[in-house]
Amino acid sequence: MASQGVLAWMQTLAPGWNRRYHRFRDNRLGFTLLELLVVLVIVGVMLGSIALNATPGPRQALHSEAQRVAQLMQVARDEAIVRNKEIAFESDDRRYRFLIRDVEGWRVLADDELLRERSYRISPLRLRLDPSTPSNQGVLRIVFGREPVDEAFTLTFSTQNVWSAVRADGVGHFQVE
C-alpha cells in the first residue's frame, strides 16, 4: 500500500509530459508517429514489389505455357516409341490435344491423363511451325513417329507482342526459348 504523500508514477513507452516536473520529457522511450509512418511505407513498398513479382506477366505466362507443352511433347514422343504407334500433337489457337494412329486412323487420346485435351491458359494464341506443314483448316499437327529420330522443328507461340518457342532437335530434346 502506498503512503499518502507519495504518488506512484508508471513509465510508458510513449513520450509525454512529466507531471512531476511539468516539462516535456527529453529522454524518448518510444517511437514517434513519423518513424512509424516511415516503417509502414517501407513495408508497403516491399510487399508491393513482392506482389508484382508473384503475379506472372504476359511473357512469363507464355513461357510457362510453352514449357508445359514441351514437356507433354516429350511424353508423347516417348509414348510413340514405347507403344510403337504414331502420336500427333494437334493444336488450334485455343486448345491442344494428342492423337494416336490406329488401324482405323487417328483417334483422340481421351483416356490418357497426361496426354488428354487441354485449353491454353492464355488464348487465343498465334502458332507458327518451322518447317511448316500443310494445315487442316487452321489446325497445326506435329507427328511423333515410332523411331527415336524425328524431324527437327520449332513451334512458336505468340500473343500480342510477346513470344516463346519450343525447339525440338529431332532426337528427343525439347528446349524452350
C-alpha positions in Angstrom: 0.0 0.0 0.0 1.4 3.4 -0.9 1.8 6.1 1.6 -0.4 9.1 1.4 2.2 11.7 0.3 3.9 9.6 -2.4 2.5 9.3 -5.9 3.4 6.3 -7.9 4.4 7.0 -11.5 4.2 4.4 -14.2 6.6 4.7 -17.0 5.2 4.2 -20.5 6.9 3.7 -23.9 5.3 6.9 -25.3 7.0 10.2 -24.5 4.8 12.8 -22.8 4.5 15.3 -20.0 6.0 14.5 -16.7 3.6 16.0 -14.2 6.2 16.0 -11.5 8.4 18.4 -13.4 5.8 20.0 -15.6 8.0 20.0 -18.7 8.4 17.8 -21.8 10.5 14.7 -21.2 13.5 14.7 -23.4 14.5 11.1 -22.8 12.4 9.4 -25.5 11.4 5.9 -24.7 9.1 5.2 -27.7 8.7 5.8 -31.4 7.3 9.0 -33.0 4.4 8.9 -35.4 6.7 9.9 -38.2 9.0 7.0 -37.5 6.0 4.6 -37.5 4.8 6.0 -40.8 8.2 5.6 -42.4 8.3 2.0 -41.4 4.8 1.4 -42.8 5.8 3.0 -46.1 8.9 0.8 -46.4 6.9 -2.4 -45.6 4.2 -1.3 -48.1 6.8 -0.8 -50.9 8.4 -4.2 -50.1 5.0 -6.0 -50.2 4.1 -4.3 -53.4 7.3 -5.4 -55.1 6.8 -9.0 -53.9 3.2 -8.9 -55.2 4.4 -7.7 -58.6 7.0 -10.4 -58.9 4.5 -13.1 -57.8 1.9 -12.3 -60.5 3.2 -13.5 -63.8 3.4 -11.1 -66.7 2.4 -12.0 -70.2 5.9 -13.1 -71.1 6.3 -15.3 -68.1 2.9 -16.8 -68.5 3.6 -17.6 -72.2 7.0 -19.1 -71.4 5.3 -21.3 -68.7 2.7 -22.4 -71.3 5.5 -23.3 -73.8 7.3 -25.3 -71.1 4.2 -27.3 -70.3 3.6 -28.1 -74.0 7.3 -29.0 -74.4 7.1 -31.5 -71.5 3.9 -33.0 -72.9 5.5 -33.3 -76.3 8.5 -35.2 -74.7 6.0 -37.6 -73.1 4.1 -38.1 -76.4 7.4 -38.8 -78.3 8.4 -41.4 -75.7 4.9 -42.9 -75.8 5.1 -43.2 -79.6 8.3 -45.2 -79.3 7.1 -47.4 -76.4 3.7 -48.1 -78.0 5.2 -48.4 -81.5 2.4 -46.2 -82.9 2.5 -42.7 -84.2 1.2 -40.0 -81.8 0.4 -36.5 -83.0 0.2 -33.1 -81.3 -2.7 -31.2 -82.7 -3.5 -27.6 -81.8 -5.5 -24.6 -82.8 -5.4 -21.1 -81.2 -7.4 -22.1 -78.1 -6.7 -25.8 -77.2 -4.4 -28.7 -78.0 -4.7 -32.5 -77.8 -2.8 -35.6 -78.7 -4.0 -38.3 -81.1 -2.8 -41.8 -81.7 -2.9 -43.6 -85.1 -4.7 -46.9 -85.0 -5.8 -49.3 -87.8 -8.9 -47.1 -88.3 -7.0 -43.8 -88.4 -6.3 -41.0 -85.9 -8.2 -41.1 -82.6 -8.0 -38.7 -79.6 -6.2 -39.9 -76.5 -9.1 -39.1 -74.2 -8.3 -41.9 -71.6 -4.7 -40.8 -71.0 -4.4 -38.5 -68.1 -1.2 -36.8 -69.3 -2.0 -36.6 -73.0 -5.6 -35.5 -72.6 -7.1 -32.5 -74.4 -6.3 -29.2 -72.7 -7.0 -25.5 -73.2 -4.3 -22.9 -73.4 -4.1 -20.8 -70.2 -3.6 -17.8 -72.5 -5.8 -17.7 -75.5 -6.1 -17.0 -78.3 -2.5 -17.8 -79.3 -0.8 -17.5 -82.7 1.1 -20.6 -83.5 3.8 -21.0 -86.2 5.6 -24.2 -87.1 9.0 -24.2 -88.8 9.4 -26.0 -91.1 5.8 -25.6 -92.0 3.4 -28.5 -92.7 0.1 -28.4 -94.6 -2.6 -27.4 -92.1 -6.0 -28.8 -91.9 -8.5 -25.9 -91.5 -6.2 -23.9 -89.2 -5.2 -26.9 -87.1 -1.5 -27.4 -86.6 -0.2 -31.0 -86.3 3.1 -32.5 -85.4 3.6 -36.2 -85.7 5.9 -38.2 -83.5 7.0 -41.4 -85.1 7.9 -44.8 -83.8 11.6 -44.2 -84.5 13.8 -42.4 -82.0 14.9 -39.9 -84.6 12.3 -37.4 -86.0 12.5 -34.2 -87.9 13.7 -31.1 -86.0 11.1 -28.3 -85.7 10.4 -25.0 -83.9 7.0 -24.3 -82.6 6.5 -20.6 -81.8 3.7 -19.3 -79.5 2.9 -15.6 -79.7 0.3 -13.3 -78.3 0.2 -9.5 -78.5 3.9 -8.5 -78.6 5.4 -11.5 -76.7 6.6 -14.9 -78.0 8.1 -18.1 -76.8 9.3 -21.0 -78.8 9.8 -24.8 -78.4 12.7 -26.1 -80.3 13.0 -29.9 -80.9 16.3 -31.3 -82.2 14.7 -34.5 -83.6 16.4 -36.8 -81.2 14.2 -36.2 -78.1 15.5 -32.9 -76.7 12.9 -30.1 -76.3 14.2 -26.6 -75.4 12.0 -23.6 -74.6 13.3 -20.1 -75.5 
